[in-house]
Amino acid sequence: MSKLTSSEKVIFNEFKNSILVMIALEKKYSKEHPSLVRENIFQSQIYYLNQSLNQLDELSEIQILRVKDLNDNSQKFLIIFGHFCNRYVQMLISSKSSSLKLFKLIF
């Protein structure tokens, strides 16, 4: 499990609070009998449900951006590493060629 960023922590805490409020509203809804009170509680439940869904969307967007950044950084690393390997091979080839020429001159 990865650590949450500061913005993820804020959103996640808001999400947890929304869930706790919905649980409390559910308990209250089951105890109330007048239909007007139940309707108000129901509307509050809908509000907090939408809030929690929006918070989950925000968390998902942050995660998608983090994965994209990691992927971009990995791609850059692979390109740089590939260039490094190519240069190293070229250096080995050219040094081998130079060594071979020097060997032929000596013998």
C-alpha positions in Angstrom: 0.0 0.0 0.0 1.4 3.4 -0.9 1.4 6.4 1.3 -1.2 9.1 0.7 -0.2 12.5 -0.5 -1.4 15.5 1.6 -4.2 16.2 -0.8 -5.2 12.5 -0.7 -5.3 12.5 3.1 -7.6 15.5 3.1 -10.0 14.0 0.6 -9.9 10.6 2.3 -10.7 12.1 5.7 -13.6 14.0 4.1 -14.7 10.7 2.6 -14.6 8.9 5.9 -16.6 11.7 7.5 -19.2 11.5 4.8 -19.5 7.7 5.4 -19.9 8.3 9.1 -22.6 10.9 8.6 -24.4 8.5 6.3 -24.3 5.8 8.9 -25.6 8.2 11.5 -28.4 9.3 9.2 -29.3 5.7 8.4 -29.7 5.0 12.2 -31.7 8.2 12.6 -33.9 7.4 9.5 -34.9 4.0 11.0 -36.0 5.6 14.2 -38.1 8.4 12.8 -41.7 7.9 11.9 -43.1 11.2 10.5 -42.7 11.2 6.8 -41.5 14.8 6.5 -38.6 14.1 8.9 -37.8 10.9 7.0 -37.8 12.8 3.7 -35.4 15.4 5.1 -33.1 12.6 6.4 -33.4 10.8 3.0 -32.4 14.0 1.2 -29.4 14.4 3.5 -28.4 10.8 2.8 -28.5 11.5 -1.0 -26.4 14.6 -0.5 -23.7 12.8 1.5 -23.8 9.9 -0.9 -23.1 12.2 -3.8 -20.3 13.9 -1.7 -18.7 10.6 -1.0 -18.9 9.6 -4.7 -17.3 12.9 -5.7 -14.5 12.3 -3.1 -13.8 8.9 -4.5 -13.6 10.4 -8.0 -11.1 13.0 -6.7 -9.0 10.2 -5.1 -9.1 8.3 -8.4 -8.0 11.3 -10.4 -5.0 11.8 -8.1 -4.1 8.1 -8.3 -4.3 8.2 -12.1 -2.1 11.3 -12.3 0.5 9.7 -9.9 0.6 6.5 -12.0 1.0 8.6 -15.2 3.9 10.5 -13.6 5.5 7.3 -12.5 5.1 5.9 -16.0 6.5 9.0 -17.6 9.5 8.9 -15.3 10.0 5.2 -16.0 9.9 5.9 -19.8 12.5 8.7 -19.4 14.7 6.4 -17.3 14.5 3.6 -19.9 15.4 6.0 -22.7 18.4 7.4 -20.8 19.5 4.0 -19.8 19.2 2.8 -23.4 21.4 5.7 -24.6 23.9 4.9 -21.9 24.1 1.3 -23.0 24.5 2.3 -26.6 27.3 4.7 -25.7 29.0 2.0 -23.6 28.8 -0.6 -26.4 30.1 2.0 -28.9 33.0 2.8 -26.5 33.8 -0.9 -26.2 33.7 -1.4 -29.9 35.9 1.7 -30.6 38.4 0.8 -27.8 38.5 -2.8 -29.1 39.1 -1.5 -32.6 41.9 0.8 -31.3 43.4 -2.0 -29.3 43.3 -4.2 -32.4 45.1 -1.5 -34.5 47.7 -1.0 -31.9 48.2 -4.8 -31.6 48.7 -5.0 -35.4 51.3 -2.2 -35.3 53.2 -3.9 -32.6 53.2 -7.3 -34.2 
